[in-house]
Amino acid sequence: MDVGGREKPLKNIRFSIWYLPAALLLLLMAQSLFVAPRPVQVSYSELQNLTDQNAIDRALILSNEIRFELRPEYNVTGELGKKVAEAKGVVGSLAADRSVKFVATRPPGLDLAPLVADLTKHHVEFSGEIADDFWRTLLLGWLLPFALILVMWNFIGRKMGGGGAAGALSFGRNKAKIYGEDDIEARFTDVAGIDEPKAELEAVVAFLRDPAHFQRLGGRIPKGVLLVGPPGTGKTLLARAIAGEARVPFFSISGSEFIEMFVGLGAARVRDLFEQAKGKAPCIVFIDELDAVGKSRAGAGLQMGRHDEQEQTLNQLLVEMDGFDASKGVVLLAATNRPEVLDPALLRAGRFDRRIAIELPDRVGRDKILQVHLKKVKAAPDVDVNGIAARTPGFSGADLANLVNEGALLAAQTGADAVETQHFVDAADRLMTGLERRSRVLRPEDRTLVAHHESGHALVASLLEGSDPVTKITIIPRSIGALGFTMQLPTEDRVLMRRAELLNQLAILLGGRVAEELVFGDVSTGAQDDLERASQLARQMVCLYGMSEKLGPLSYGRRESPFLGDMLGRPQSASEATAEAIDDEVAGLVRQSHARARQLLSERKRGLERLAATLETAETLEGDALDQALKDATQRDAERGRGPDRTMVA
């Protein structure tokens, strides 16, 4: 295969050990269909008796035997009947619809004239052949099945990428897709929102274009570059863009494609991959999901899912990375979203020399990514890209691409001529909270309870200074199981959170349950998710962030089981007394936030009820209507006196 020209990706078909049994089964069926069943053997004297009884319908006289069929009306009895029954039992249902054939061996030197006269006398249709049908039996019974086996074996070998039947045995062939210089259309202009990683990788592109420029001062390009980041941040796209910019062959393979059930196949595929890459240098070898093959070997005997095949494959990968010379123009790229599980030997100097972190895009990055994807759809000229970027915190590049596609689909469903801003807003809500389920009808009392619950969240959030503004409240059920939700969007990207801000979040999470207590004097199961999130946040404040006054600035990590992961739930290196103190501190933070939310809402109970009544009528509040409803609700009750409390708890 010439990678220098227009080369299409190889189609890799996984060889299955079930191909051969299936092929043999088909051949047996073909043999049963084309090869006639064995006839019933009779003596020559029995043939003469049947002729005298006028039982023969037709006959075929051969050089050494005589084959014949009986008349349908003839009743076969005695020993001959037993032979016929046995023949039908052997043949089975295949011969049930046709006559059983008989054969009689012709004695050597026997004159057939009397037999011919008897057959003529009884008006039997007969014919003769000089040669036996040996060649027909040989062809259909042996040569044809053998030829079919060879054809199928050769077909499997070609699909495996080898040369005919020998290639079918080449299990060690790697399954990388190979792209030529002109087959990669991705460029750096297609990758947005990650400017710093692109700048670091420009050196790799420059080296592949002009290796001598870097080698003149004695420097060498890194052998391996590891792209690390959450799923959907553009690691694979960035690797393809490097190959597109450098215009070199691109080998793409997933780490899971090395591993097989047979020990040694993965190592053979690693060797084959690097041999091909050295022959196509300069080129790029990209291994996606490196953690599938590069997991740490420490404690391999205790970890579930570890086996000799995976360890041998990793060892071979380490050997190959030591063996090839980066100055020849082979650059190894790899991507993973789980760098913590990789074997340390992979990350040492001389293997994956450079690690590039690709994080979730910030607001500016999301703006740039949206502009790239908006070129692929018919968007209205006045689409508020900046507003959509602000509305999608935590979205990855893949999420934003999905958002643009969902917006285009929504616009098509409504019959719009172009995709408007509202379509993208609705698509963002759908991706974050699920589809609306307007068909789910709530009881009037449940609907009222949900309205007060969501109003409690929104009212507490609007009263606490420093909290993210509330942008939407709805009581329309969603497909994720929520009966409603309150949306808060940050005004700017946040990297650090202060203790006061985390306490505000706790109070907001508990605001819905507090509203139920104040208005109905009872609580429901609707606060389950709020309580889980509040408990988790409080435990992180105590164990990870050191925000407990009693325990002080200490971090208590969590012990992980090699089998169950982080399921034991006990702090690492903590005594029973310390664990009990942690539980007390977590419960104290939650109770403190609950009391704080209760105080804020009890002073504005009438405003809470007005907000809930407005929400129950409108079902969804956002924009100016939401701002006005919150403004009316934040005023203290008349008998309480002072205005809204916007103090912060440190």
KAUR-V701851 format. One record per backbone hydrogen bond with DSSP energy under -1.0 kcal/mol. NH is the residue of the N-H (numbers start at 1). CO is the residue of the C=O. If there is no record, write none. Layout:
# KAUR-V701851
NH/CO  NH/CO
This chain:
# KAUR-V701851
7/5  19/16  22/18  23/19  24/20  25/21  26/22  27/23  28/24  29/25  30/26  31/27  32/28  33/29  34/30  35/31  40/101  42/103  47/43  48/44  49/45  50/46  51/47  52/48  53/49  54/51  55/50  57/69  58/69  59/125  60/67  61/127  62/65  66/104  67/60  68/102  69/58  71/55  74/71  81/77  82/78  83/79  84/80  85/81  86/82  87/83  88/84  89/85  90/86  91/87  92/88  95/92  96/93  98/95  102/68  103/40  104/66  106/64  110/107  116/112  117/113  118/114  119/115  120/116  121/117  122/118  123/120  124/119  125/57  127/59  129/61  137/133  138/134  139/135  140/136  141/137  142/138  143/138  144/139  146/142  147/143  148/144  149/145  150/146  151/147  152/148  153/149  154/150  155/151  156/152  157/153  158/154  159/155  160/156  161/158  162/157  170/167  171/169  173/170  177/252  179/250  183/180  190/187  191/188  198/194  199/195  200/196  201/197  205/201  206/202  207/203  208/204  209/205  210/206  215/211  216/212  218/215  224/351  225/332  226/354  227/334  228/356  229/336  233/230  238/234  239/235  240/236  241/237  242/238  243/239  244/240  245/241  246/242  247/243  248/243  250/179  251/284  252/177  253/286  255/288  257/254  258/255  265/262  268/264  269/265  270/266  271/267  272/268  273/269  274/270  275/271  276/272  277/273  278/274  279/275  280/276  283/329  284/249  285/331  286/251  287/333  288/253  290/335  292/289  293/290  294/290  296/341  300/297  302/299  303/299  306/303  311/307  312/308  313/309  314/310  315/311  316/312  317/313  318/314  319/315  320/316  321/317  322/318  323/319  324/320  328/325  329/326  331/283  332/223  333/285  334/225  335/287  336/227  341/338  342/339  343/294  346/343  351/348  352/346  353/351  354/224  356/226  358/228  366/362  367/363  368/364  369/365  370/366  371/367  372/368  373/369  374/370  376/373  377/374  379/377  380/419  383/380  385/383  388/384  389/385  390/386  391/387  395/392  398/232  400/396  401/397  402/398  403/399  404/400  405/401  406/402  407/403  408/404  409/405  410/406  411/407  412/408  413/409  414/410  416/411  419/378  424/420  425/421  426/422  427/423  428/424  429/425  430/426  431/427  432/428  433/429  434/430  437/477  440/437  447/443  448/444  449/445  450/446  451/447  452/448  453/449  454/450  455/451  456/452  457/453  458/454  459/455  460/456  461/457  462/458  463/459  464/460  467/464  471/487  472/487  473/621  474/485  475/619  478/482  479/435  481/478  485/474  487/472  489/469  502/498  503/499  504/500  505/501  506/502  507/503  508/504  509/505  510/506  514/510  515/511  516/512  517/513  518/514  519/515  520/516  521/517  528/525  531/527  532/528  533/529  534/530  535/531  536/532  537/533  538/534  539/535  540/536  541/537  542/538  543/539  544/540  545/540  547/541  552/548  554/552  556/543  559/570  561/565  565/561  567/565  572/557  574/571  579/575  580/576  581/577  582/578  583/579  584/580  585/581  586/582  587/583  588/584  589/585  590/586  591/587  592/588  593/589  594/590  595/591  596/592  597/593  598/594  599/595  600/596  601/597  602/598  603/599  604/601  608/604  609/605  610/606  611/607  612/608  613/609  614/610  615/611  616/612  617/613  618/614  619/615  620/618  621/473  627/623  628/624  629/625  630/626  631/627  632/628  633/629  634/630  637/603  640/637
